Amino acid sequence: MRKIIFFFIMLFFVYSGLIYAQNYELNITNPNYQKIIINVYNLKSSNPQLASKVKSVIVRDLNMSGFYQANDINSTINNPSDISGCNYGIYGSVSGSENNVVLEAVVYDVTNQKIVIDTKITANNFAWVSHKLVDNFMLYDTGIYGPFESKIIFSAGSKNVKNLYIADFDGENIQQITHYNTNILLPMWTTDNEVSFTAYLNKYPSVYLLNLSNGHVRSLYSASNFSENGTYYKNGLYAVSINKNSNINIFLVDKAGNIVKQLTNNNGITISPYFTPDLSKMIYVSNSEGSPQIYSLDLGLGVSTRLTYNCPNSQSPAVSPDGTKIAYICAGSDFSLNVIGVNGGNNENIISSYYLDSPSWSYDNRYVAVYGSIDSKDGIYIINTINGNFSLAIGANKLYSHFGGLDVSKKIN
């Protein structure tokens, strides 16, 4: 994947029912904040294997959040007063089958000696009931709903052949969705049921759309020797980076492949369009002033403003769902995940490593999924932008030795 990153750098130079107790919000911005300890007990069930899977995901999600230390306790609880040595205890039961899982769960506040969540959750797979429980607990505990009811689409495979996969936000339930013998790169959710990607299906890199319901693939734009990105705008229009007149700029294209409007008119290379949620601005990357940097185009005024300055190569911008922040990669002697305000300023380094690529926000505006190498392990990581906690969601292995981009979906009901 490092070679893919450098390819783009070189391109610039070359070309359910819940019972809650009273809610409160944690001071989770405090750098000295200590993780809350949660004991997760065995879930009673006539299907212990299924119950164990549900419990395992609960523990995994809680630890991945970066706010909690979840302990896997190998015992059951009959009376919540027996819970000790932690801030919260989670217990309950699991019934149903692999395709119809029912989780009845209780969260007990040990300090205040009261039940804060008592819920029954039903879903068609074991991981999803766990995700819902953890998300609802995070809502109670932090005042913000958790991030785990979303999907990551990512490109992975070998150096010369990569396909698209979909997984839960924590890396569970990985499913391959394309089967090509070439590189399928830069996937992006355009709607809940459609993704765009860039591929070498017809000699040159071009943008395609994939319908997830029926598997139908259609070309979005291929009338150039280079086009990439397929960012949805509105009214059936997509922002696509296209090579025209020896410069790559961003155009609005309809589904028939017609160019409707040119959005940028820069010399050099202009790529990676990303719209703010209110569609007032388009964030993008351009090397029009030298090195690749991030800009903001006011779509009403048609005026662009440079946002990044103190980085050799700024790339892969992603706007947070609330429209207030931009995550991006600063590439220099090493790679860092940075966050700035949507209008620039307040630049914050979240984490640095040997390489990082393709940041994408979770729907709760707190987490960024990113591909990289952290602690000498390659893969897709979930990074808490509040406290810098990171967790490996999908590790590189023989199947996923190389990655080619990722994107996180909106909340899936």
RASUL-V615648 format. One record per residue. N is the residue number from 1. PSI is psi in degrees with one decimal (NA if undefined). OMEGA is omega as a letter, one per 40 degrees, with the letter a starting at -180 (999 if undefined). Layout:
n->N psi->PSI omega->OMEGA
n->N psi->PSI omega->OMEGA
This chain:
n->1 psi->-28.8 omega->i
n->2 psi->-35.7 omega->i
n->3 psi->-34.6 omega->i
n->4 psi->-41.9 omega->i
n->5 psi->-47.9 omega->a
n->6 psi->-27.3 omega->i
n->7 psi->-44.1 omega->a
n->8 psi->-34.2 omega->i
n->9 psi->-45.7 omega->i
n->10 psi->-29.7 omega->i
n->11 psi->-37.4 omega->i
n->12 psi->-36.1 omega->a
n->13 psi->-20.7 omega->a
n->14 psi->-47.5 omega->a
n->15 psi->NA omega->999
n->16 psi->-178.6 omega->a
n->17 psi->125.4 omega->a
n->18 psi->145.3 omega->i
n->19 psi->119.5 omega->a
n->20 psi->144.6 omega->i
n->21 psi->-177.8 omega->a
n->22 psi->134.2 omega->a
n->23 psi->155.1 omega->i
n->24 psi->166.4 omega->a
n->25 psi->131.8 omega->a
n->26 psi->152.2 omega->i
n->27 psi->72.4 omega->a
n->28 psi->-0.5 omega->i
n->29 psi->-5.6 omega->i
n->30 psi->118.9 omega->a
n->31 psi->-19.3 omega->i
n->32 psi->9.7 omega->a
n->33 psi->130.1 omega->i
n->34 psi->138.6 omega->a
n->35 psi->141.4 omega->i
n->36 psi->134.9 omega->a
n->37 psi->127.5 omega->a
n->38 psi->124.3 omega->i
n->39 psi->125.5 omega->i
n->40 psi->115.7 omega->a
n->41 psi->161.7 omega->i
n->42 psi->138.5 omega->i
n->43 psi->127.7 omega->a
n->44 psi->139.2 omega->a
n->45 psi->150.4 omega->i
n->46 psi->-7.1 omega->i
n->47 psi->80.5 omega->a
n->48 psi->-30.1 omega->i
n->49 psi->-43.0 omega->i
n->50 psi->-43.3 omega->i
n->51 psi->-37.8 omega->i
n->52 psi->-38.0 omega->i
n->53 psi->-43.3 omega->i
n->54 psi->-47.1 omega->i
n->55 psi->-42.7 omega->a
n->56 psi->-40.9 omega->i
n->57 psi->-36.7 omega->i
n->58 psi->-47.8 omega->i
n->59 psi->-44.9 omega->a
n->60 psi->-48.3 omega->a
n->61 psi->-43.7 omega->i
n->62 psi->-45.5 omega->i
n->63 psi->-37.3 omega->a
n->64 psi->-26.4 omega->a
n->65 psi->-28.9 omega->a
n->66 psi->-4.0 omega->i
n->67 psi->-16.5 omega->a
n->68 psi->152.5 omega->i
n->69 psi->104.4 omega->a
n->70 psi->126.6 omega->i
n->71 psi->128.0 omega->i
n->72 psi->105.2 omega->a
n->73 psi->122.5 omega->a
n->74 psi->62.7 omega->i
n->75 psi->162.2 omega->i
n->76 psi->162.2 omega->i
n->77 psi->128.6 omega->i
n->78 psi->-32.1 omega->a
n->79 psi->121.7 omega->a
n->80 psi->-21.5 omega->i
n->81 psi->-13.4 omega->i
n->82 psi->-7.9 omega->a
n->83 psi->132.2 omega->i
n->84 psi->168.8 omega->i
n->85 psi->22.2 omega->a
n->86 psi->172.4 omega->i
n->87 psi->-36.0 omega->i
n->88 psi->154.1 omega->i
n->89 psi->139.4 omega->i
n->90 psi->128.5 omega->i
n->91 psi->172.4 omega->i
n->92 psi->-146.8 omega->a
n->93 psi->159.5 omega->i
n->94 psi->135.8 omega->i
n->95 psi->177.4 omega->a
n->96 psi->-154.7 omega->a
n->97 psi->-179.8 omega->a
n->98 psi->-30.3 omega->a
n->99 psi->-1.2 omega->i
n->100 psi->81.4 omega->a
n->101 psi->133.2 omega->i
n->102 psi->118.8 omega->i
n->103 psi->120.9 omega->i
n->104 psi->113.9 omega->a
n->105 psi->147.4 omega->i
n->106 psi->134.1 omega->i
n->107 psi->123.6 omega->a
n->108 psi->128.5 omega->i
n->109 psi->107.7 omega->a
n->110 psi->-40.9 omega->a
n->111 psi->-45.9 omega->a
n->112 psi->0.6 omega->i
n->113 psi->56.0 omega->i
n->114 psi->152.2 omega->i
n->115 psi->126.8 omega->a
n->116 psi->-22.7 omega->i
n->117 psi->132.3 omega->i
n->118 psi->107.8 omega->a
n->119 psi->157.0 omega->i
n->120 psi->120.8 omega->a
n->121 psi->132.4 omega->i
n->122 psi->135.9 omega->i
n->123 psi->169.2 omega->a
n->124 psi->5.8 omega->i
n->125 psi->157.3 omega->a
n->126 psi->-34.3 omega->a
n->127 psi->-34.4 omega->a
n->128 psi->-34.0 omega->i
n->129 psi->-35.5 omega->i
n->130 psi->-45.0 omega->i
n->131 psi->-44.7 omega->a
n->132 psi->-40.1 omega->i
n->133 psi->-47.7 omega->a
n->134 psi->-41.7 omega->i
n->135 psi->-41.4 omega->i
n->136 psi->-35.5 omega->i
n->137 psi->-40.0 omega->i
n->138 psi->-35.4 omega->i
n->139 psi->-46.8 omega->i
n->140 psi->-45.4 omega->a
n->141 psi->-33.2 omega->a
n->142 psi->-11.7 omega->a
n->143 psi->-0.3 omega->i
n->144 psi->131.3 omega->a
n->145 psi->142.5 omega->a
n->146 psi->169.4 omega->a
n->147 psi->4.6 omega->a
n->148 psi->-2.6 omega->i
n->149 psi->55.2 omega->i
n->150 psi->174.9 omega->a
n->151 psi->149.1 omega->i
n->152 psi->127.2 omega->i
n->153 psi->134.6 omega->a
n->154 psi->156.3 omega->i
n->155 psi->130.1 omega->a
n->156 psi->159.6 omega->i
n->157 psi->-138.0 omega->i
n->158 psi->-175.3 omega->a
n->159 psi->-40.5 omega->a
n->160 psi->-12.7 omega->a
n->161 psi->116.4 omega->i
n->162 psi->142.4 omega->i
n->163 psi->176.2 omega->a
n->164 psi->141.2 omega->i
n->165 psi->153.0 omega->i
n->166 psi->137.0 omega->i
n->167 psi->161.3 omega->i
n->168 psi->163.1 omega->a
n->169 psi->-30.8 omega->a
n->170 psi->4.6 omega->i
n->171 psi->-2.6 omega->i
n->172 psi->162.0 omega->i
n->173 psi->51.6 omega->i
n->174 psi->130.6 omega->i
n->175 psi->131.4 omega->i
n->176 psi->134.1 omega->a
n->177 psi->-11.3 omega->i
n->178 psi->157.3 omega->a
n->179 psi->65.5 omega->i
n->180 psi->161.8 omega->i
n->181 psi->45.2 omega->i
n->182 psi->-174.0 omega->i
n->183 psi->117.9 omega->i
n->184 psi->115.5 omega->a
n->185 psi->166.6 omega->i
n->186 psi->54.7 omega->i
n->187 psi->145.4 omega->i
n->188 psi->136.0 omega->i
n->189 psi->128.5 omega->i
n->190 psi->-38.2 omega->i
n->191 psi->-177.6 omega->i
n->192 psi->-20.6 omega->a
n->193 psi->10.9 omega->a
n->194 psi->142.5 omega->i
n->195 psi->150.9 omega->i
n->196 psi->158.3 omega->i
n->197 psi->163.1 omega->i
n->198 psi->133.4 omega->a
n->199 psi->158.0 omega->i
n->200 psi->59.9 omega->a
n->201 psi->-25.5 omega->i
n->202 psi->61.1 omega->i
n->203 psi->-53.9 omega->a
n->204 psi->155.2 omega->i
n->205 psi->124.3 omega->a
n->206 psi->164.1 omega->a
n->207 psi->136.5 omega->a
n->208 psi->160.2 omega->i
n->209 psi->137.1 omega->i
n->210 psi->120.9 omega->i
n->211 psi->118.5 omega->a
n->212 psi->-19.2 omega->a
n->213 psi->-45.3 omega->a
n->214 psi->-2.0 omega->i
n->215 psi->6.5 omega->a
n->216 psi->133.1 omega->i
n->217 psi->132.7 omega->i
n->218 psi->147.6 omega->i
n->219 psi->132.1 omega->i
n->220 psi->-46.3 omega->i
n->221 psi->125.8 omega->a
n->222 psi->10.5 omega->a
n->223 psi->44.8 omega->i
n->224 psi->161.8 omega->i
n->225 psi->0.2 omega->i
n->226 psi->124.0 omega->i
n->227 psi->143.4 omega->i
n->228 psi->168.3 omega->a
n->229 psi->142.1 omega->i
n->230 psi->73.9 omega->a
n->231 psi->123.5 omega->a
n->232 psi->136.0 omega->i
n->233 psi->-81.9 omega->i
n->234 psi->164.6 omega->i
n->235 psi->39.3 omega->i
n->236 psi->17.2 omega->a
n->237 psi->147.1 omega->a
n->238 psi->144.2 omega->i
n->239 psi->125.1 omega->a
n->240 psi->137.1 omega->i
n->241 psi->123.5 omega->a
n->242 psi->138.8 omega->i
n->243 psi->115.8 omega->i
n->244 psi->132.5 omega->i
n->245 psi->40.3 omega->i
n->246 psi->16.1 omega->i
n->247 psi->144.9 omega->i
n->248 psi->120.7 omega->i
n->249 psi->175.8 omega->a
n->250 psi->130.1 omega->a
n->251 psi->152.5 omega->i
n->252 psi->128.9 omega->a
n->253 psi->139.6 omega->i
n->254 psi->176.2 omega->a
n->255 psi->-18.0 omega->i
n->256 psi->-0.8 omega->i
n->257 psi->11.3 omega->i
n->258 psi->134.4 omega->i
n->259 psi->120.4 omega->a
n->260 psi->-37.6 omega->a
n->261 psi->142.0 omega->i
n->262 psi->125.2 omega->a
n->263 psi->-32.8 omega->i
n->264 psi->154.9 omega->a
n->265 psi->65.0 omega->a
n->266 psi->154.0 omega->i
n->267 psi->142.7 omega->i
n->268 psi->-137.1 omega->a
n->269 psi->126.7 omega->i
n->270 psi->117.0 omega->a
n->271 psi->-175.2 omega->i
n->272 psi->52.3 omega->i
n->273 psi->142.8 omega->i
n->274 psi->121.8 omega->a
n->275 psi->145.3 omega->i
n->276 psi->155.5 omega->a
n->277 psi->-32.1 omega->i
n->278 psi->2.5 omega->i
n->279 psi->21.7 omega->i
n->280 psi->-23.5 omega->a
n->281 psi->152.5 omega->i
n->282 psi->123.1 omega->i
n->283 psi->140.1 omega->a
n->284 psi->173.7 omega->i
n->285 psi->136.6 omega->i
n->286 psi->149.8 omega->i
n->287 psi->26.6 omega->a
n->288 psi->-20.3 omega->i
n->289 psi->13.4 omega->a
n->290 psi->-103.1 omega->i
n->291 psi->156.3 omega->i
n->292 psi->127.3 omega->i
n->293 psi->167.7 omega->a
n->294 psi->135.8 omega->a
n->295 psi->162.2 omega->i
n->296 psi->124.7 omega->i
n->297 psi->119.4 omega->i
n->298 psi->110.9 omega->a
n->299 psi->-19.6 omega->i
n->300 psi->-43.6 omega->a
n->301 psi->-20.7 omega->a
n->302 psi->23.7 omega->a
n->303 psi->133.4 omega->i
n->304 psi->145.3 omega->i
n->305 psi->132.1 omega->i
n->306 psi->135.8 omega->a
n->307 psi->-29.5 omega->a
n->308 psi->141.0 omega->a
n->309 psi->-40.9 omega->a
n->310 psi->43.7 omega->a
n->311 psi->132.8 omega->a
n->312 psi->-44.7 omega->a
n->313 psi->110.4 omega->i
n->314 psi->132.6 omega->a
n->315 psi->167.6 omega->i
n->316 psi->54.4 omega->i
n->317 psi->144.5 omega->i
n->318 psi->125.1 omega->a
n->319 psi->135.3 omega->i
n->320 psi->151.8 omega->a
n->321 psi->-26.1 omega->i
n->322 psi->-1.1 omega->i
n->323 psi->15.7 omega->a
n->324 psi->-19.0 omega->a
n->325 psi->157.0 omega->i
n->326 psi->123.5 omega->i
n->327 psi->139.0 omega->i
n->328 psi->167.5 omega->i
n->329 psi->127.5 omega->i
n->330 psi->114.9 omega->a
n->331 psi->120.9 omega->i
n->332 psi->-125.6 omega->i
n->333 psi->-26.9 omega->i
n->334 psi->-172.2 omega->a
n->335 psi->138.1 omega->i
n->336 psi->144.3 omega->i
n->337 psi->117.3 omega->a
n->338 psi->156.3 omega->i
n->339 psi->129.7 omega->i
n->340 psi->164.7 omega->i
n->341 psi->153.9 omega->a
n->342 psi->-21.2 omega->i
n->343 psi->12.2 omega->a
n->344 psi->170.3 omega->i
n->345 psi->171.6 omega->i
n->346 psi->40.9 omega->a
n->347 psi->129.6 omega->a
n->348 psi->128.1 omega->i
n->349 psi->121.5 omega->a
n->350 psi->-47.5 omega->a
n->351 psi->147.7 omega->i
n->352 psi->151.2 omega->a
n->353 psi->-178.4 omega->a
n->354 psi->-41.2 omega->i
n->355 psi->151.4 omega->i
n->356 psi->152.9 omega->a
n->357 psi->154.4 omega->i
n->358 psi->55.8 omega->i
n->359 psi->146.0 omega->i
n->360 psi->132.3 omega->a
n->361 psi->148.9 omega->i
n->362 psi->161.2 omega->a
n->363 psi->-14.0 omega->a
n->364 psi->3.6 omega->i
n->365 psi->15.4 omega->a
n->366 psi->-25.0 omega->a
n->367 psi->149.4 omega->i
n->368 psi->128.3 omega->i
n->369 psi->136.2 omega->a
n->370 psi->146.2 omega->i
n->371 psi->141.4 omega->i
n->372 psi->-170.3 omega->i
n->373 psi->110.5 omega->a
n->374 psi->136.2 omega->a
n->375 psi->36.9 omega->i
n->376 psi->20.4 omega->i
n->377 psi->124.7 omega->i
n->378 psi->145.0 omega->i
n->379 psi->-169.5 omega->i
n->380 psi->125.3 omega->a
n->381 psi->150.0 omega->i
n->382 psi->120.8 omega->a
n->383 psi->126.6 omega->i
n->384 psi->113.2 omega->a
n->385 psi->-8.6 omega->i
n->386 psi->-45.2 omega->a
n->387 psi->2.2 omega->i
n->388 psi->2.9 omega->i
n->389 psi->139.3 omega->i
n->390 psi->148.3 omega->i
n->391 psi->139.3 omega->i
n->392 psi->118.3 omega->i
n->393 psi->-46.0 omega->a
n->394 psi->110.6 omega->a
n->395 psi->147.9 omega->i
n->396 psi->141.2 omega->i
n->397 psi->-161.8 omega->a
n->398 psi->-31.8 omega->i
n->399 psi->-38.3 omega->a
n->400 psi->62.2 omega->a
n->401 psi->-22.4 omega->i
n->402 psi->145.3 omega->i
n->403 psi->156.1 omega->a
n->404 psi->37.6 omega->i
n->405 psi->157.4 omega->i
n->406 psi->165.0 omega->i
n->407 psi->143.0 omega->a
n->408 psi->137.9 omega->a
n->409 psi->171.6 omega->i
n->410 psi->174.9 omega->i
n->411 psi->133.7 omega->i
n->412 psi->122.5 omega->a
n->413 psi->NA omega->999
